Amino acid sequence: MAGKNLLIVDDEPNILVSLRRALELEGYQVDVAGSAKIGLEKVKSGAPDLVLLDVMMPEMDGLQALEIIKQGEPELPVVMMSGNATLSTAVNATKLGAHDFIEKPLSTDKILITISNALSFARLKREHAELAAKARAEFAMIGTGQRMKAIFEKIRKTAPSNGRVLITGENGTGKELVARAIHDHSKRADGPFVKLNCAAIPQELIESELFGHERGSFTGATQQRRGKFELAHLGTLFLDEIGDMNPSAQAKVLRVLQEGELERVGGAETIKVDVRVLAATNKDLEAEIKAGRFREDLYYRLNVVPIEVPPLRDHKEDVPALVEHFLRSACSANDKKLKLLDREAVGLLMQHEWPGNVRELRNAVERLVILSGDESRIGVRDVQEILPGAKTVKARWQKGTALKDLVAAAEREIVLQALEENEGHISNTAKDLQLERSHLYKKMRALGINPRAGDEPASEDEAAE
């Protein structure tokens, strides 16, 4: 019976017999040990759900046994029992990790309640740990390439401070993950992490969301409400898409950053707040400043530590690790056994440009998991169904061939496929390959590729290169 395996450790045989009988009548599976030494052996081999442990025993007392149990099984609930209980003993037992302390003679009702509460508390701790592990996996940052390593190093240095961070990057690159990582590794990790997407809130309501409001301050304000700054007190406030915030709200945010205080909409009370602000945007804030849409003073307040998150196309070396991570997550979320991606399928995913960045890749992997049905492996054909333009590029090692020649062969195949896809049109091919036209011409000459007749001619400068 799950969650109902008990171990009683006591040197008094009559206690073992009577307590065992009473607990078995309540549906528990009970094992007993007549000494601390035997009890420790049974804990090690039997993995009980709870231990009832006597304090006063010969050779080794209960407190010594408790300390050893907690070293090996820190989450195992232990309830101490004693006929000669003192406050000092109870305090020591609690410090060593005992869940509770009950006095002899034992009351059946009292011990049943104590056991039930201890098992419920242990279950809640396990569930909390599982949820925390899932949350960490959900918001994990994955990457082994140089670009991501540089970001991890910046997070490591920045997180312990109270410095504000401005996170920039395209949509879907993982700006929120950076903010969460900073919070989770900061001194405020035990405090709240509150987020607000400034682009998702109507401009007329943004100040209420940020600073709260008093009852009756505007139509629909039927009760007092605390804003995000108050909710984030002693924690972190993540302001996503800060470039979409209106000028009035910008001015009030600046005041909170300068003074550490705010007033609710419609209120006169000054409220002190201690909040670390992390902001993110996909906009060029310096251009927004020049256009008069963003306050320069707020920009410098937010941009204490800048972190730029690169688009996925600039760190494709991380695609395999991301795919593996998202594959595990998608299989778990959709109640499927773990699937495997063929190496060639991963290669196709690495070739894609991913304009939606990591978010798009995650959605693609989940789509592959769902559409592949009960198949245990995901192959090239599965990837081509969700990415119709994806084509395999075969490059094999040949004995005696230098790596640079193998790489050139693979590059030649890629360029030829891109030219075929664009019907020989150089400008379109260069755009798809994210190269300058002149660079593509130079690359083609180096690889021994001639443009198709009839394509737009090279310029004099391109021809001369």
Summary of the structure (lengths in Angstrom):
residues: 465
radius of gyration: 31.8
end to end distance: 78.6
largest distance: 103.4
contacts: 1397
relative contact order: 0.06
helix: 50%
strand: 13%
